[in-house]
Amino acid sequence: MITDRHRRWIPNALTAARLVIAAAFFILLAEWNYPPRFLVDEARIMPLRPLWPYLIEAALFGLAAITDAIDGPLARRWKVVSRFGRVMDPFADKVLVIGAFVMLAGPTFGVDIEGKPVYQVSGVASWMVVVILGRELLVTSIRAVIEGEGKDFSADWTGKAKMVLQACVIPFILVMLGITDVRPGSMGRILIDIAVWLTVGVTVLSGVPYVRRGFSMMS
């Protein structure tokens, strides 16, 4: 039986668990390099499949995303929204998602090709991370100003759709890396590129309504 005491701490415990899972997720991403043989001289020497570390990482991210889908609705349903939750829930979300994109754009996903630039097997470029982070910082700054004036600046459906897309694309990339060929021109790489570019585009477009609404409320 769930008591009132349980209802007060369960949502916050889920939020804290998301940070712990995110830490484990980042450690695995940092420790595992994509097999360097993959694109040596573009030879048809493939690493053994599946690459289990990437499938495990995708599962960890999915588990963290599930806690995100549960903690907020539970807190609102049970009417136990706390200051801890209001601060740490969005913080945990941003750390998980933006941190994942930062790691995907990092050197552990770069494969050297003789005489060619490093090939980023994740499909995530550093400038994409800057765009995603810039959008989040802009919206967060606008929200801080508006809510500091005592006005409501809650997330709308575009922001929620953006978050859902990001939470789906990150494990999708990891699963594709684990089970498919992602050399240039391969179907795996084409699917990754579509998913990544779609995510960047939706992330940028989702910020437009916030900017419009924010500046209209400040004028």
LINWOKA-V770547 format. One record per pair of residues at least 6 apart in sequence whose C-alpha atoms are under 8 Angstrom apart, sorted by the first residue. I is the first residue (numbers start at 0). J is the second residue. If there is no record, write none. Layout:
i-><I:I>
j-><J:J>
This chain:
i-><6:6:6:7:7:9:10:10:10:10:10:10:11:11:11:13:13:13:13:14:14:14:14:14:14:14:15:15:16:16:17:17:17:17:17:18:18:18:20:20:20:20:21:21:21:21:21:24:24:24:25:25:25:27:27:28:28:28:29:29:30:31:31:32:32:33:33:33:33:34:34:35:35:36:36:36:37:37:37:37:37:38:38:38:38:38:39:39:39:40:40:41:45:48:48:48:49:49:50:50:50:51:52:53:53:53:53:54:54:54:56:56:57:57:57:57:57:58:60:60:61:61:64:67:67:71:71:74:96:96:97:97:97:99:100:100:100:101:101:103:103:104:104:104:104:104:104:104:105:108:108:108:109:109:109:109:110:110:110:110:111:111:112:120:120:120:120:121:121:121:121:122:122:122:122:123:127:130:130:131:131:131:134:134:134:138:138:138:141:141:142:142:145:145:145:145:145:146:152:157:157:157:158:158:161:161:161:161:164:165:168:168:168:171:172:175:175:175:179:180:180:180:181:181:182>
j-><74:77:79:74:79:70:69:70:71:73:74:84:70:83:84:66:67:69:70:66:67:70:84:87:88:91:87:91:63:66:63:64:66:67:91:91:94:95:59:60:62:63:59:60:63:94:95:56:59:60:98:99:102:52:56:56:102:107:102:107:107:52:107:107:108:107:108:109:110:46:110:110:111:44:45:46:44:45:46:110:182:44:110:111:112:182:111:112:113:112:113:112:180:177:178:179:177:178:176:177:178:177:177:173:174:176:177:173:174:177:170:173:169:170:171:173:174:170:169:170:166:170:166:88:92:84:88:80:165:166:128:131:132:169:123:128:169:125:128:121:123:119:121:122:123:124:125:128:125:119:120:121:117:118:119:120:117:118:119:120:117:118:118:176:181:182:188:172:173:176:191:188:191:192:195:195:199:199:203:199:202:203:202:203:206:206:209:210:210:213:152:213:151:152:213:216:217:152:213:205:206:208:205:206:198:201:202:205:198:198:194:195:198:191:191:181:187:191:187:186:187:188:187:188:188>
